[in-house]
Amino acid sequence: MTITANLTWTSNGAVSTFSFADSMKCQSALAHNVGTSVTTFASVTGSTSALVDVSTLTASIGVFDNVVTVTSAFSSACIGA
């Protein structure tokens, strides 16, 4: 499938940032997860070949970064196997 877009981006410059860190431990295994995402939303005008009869178009650009560190394999008991 090919989608053709002819759009004009009108952003107010607002950027949303989300950061997280979490850990999971079961028996001797530990997983640590950290990440961030940055997103900006904007209204757009124009057309796309995949959308018809749409009066308002909204678009976003986002970047997501995630790093997971696992110290050892989780046992079958930890993952429900």
C-alpha positions in Angstrom: 0.0 0.0 0.0 1.3 3.5 -0.9 0.1 6.5 1.1 0.7 9.9 -0.4 0.7 13.0 1.9 0.7 16.6 0.9 0.6 18.5 4.3 1.5 21.8 5.8 2.6 21.5 9.5 1.4 24.3 11.9 2.9 23.8 15.3 2.7 26.0 18.3 6.1 24.7 19.5 4.8 22.9 22.6 6.8 19.8 23.4 5.7 17.0 25.8 8.4 15.0 27.6 7.9 11.8 29.5 10.6 9.9 31.4 10.4 6.7 33.3 12.4 4.2 35.3 11.2 0.9 36.7 12.6 -2.4 37.9 11.4 -5.9 38.2 12.9 -8.5 40.5 12.1 -12.2 40.8 14.3 -14.6 42.7 17.8 -13.6 41.7 17.0 -12.0 38.4 16.7 -8.2 38.1 15.5 -6.2 35.1 15.9 -2.4 35.1 14.2 -0.3 32.5 14.8 3.5 31.8 13.5 5.6 28.9 12.2 8.9 27.7 9.9 10.1 24.9 9.5 13.5 23.4 6.5 14.4 21.3 5.1 17.5 19.6 1.6 17.7 18.2 0.3 20.1 15.5 -2.6 20.7 13.2 -2.0 20.1 9.6 -3.7 21.1 6.4 -3.6 19.3 3.1 -4.5 15.8 2.0 -3.5 12.2 2.3 -4.4 9.4 0.0 -5.4 7.2 2.9 -7.8 9.6 4.6 -10.9 10.9 2.9 -13.8 13.1 4.2 -11.7 14.3 7.2 -12.3 17.9 8.3 -9.4 18.1 10.9 -6.1 16.5 10.6 -3.7 16.3 13.5 -0.1 15.0 13.3 2.7 14.3 15.8 6.4 13.7 15.7 7.8 11.6 18.5 11.2 10.2 19.6 11.3 7.3 22.0 14.4 5.9 23.7 14.4 2.8 25.9 17.2 0.8 27.6 16.6 -2.5 29.4 19.3 -4.2 31.5 18.7 -7.8 32.7 21.1 -9.3 35.1 20.2 -12.9 34.5 17.6 -15.1 32.9 14.2 -15.2 34.6 13.2 -18.7 35.7 10.1 -20.5 34.5 8.4 -19.7 37.8 9.0 -16.0 37.3 7.4 -15.8 33.9 4.5 -18.2 34.5 5.8 -21.0 32.2 
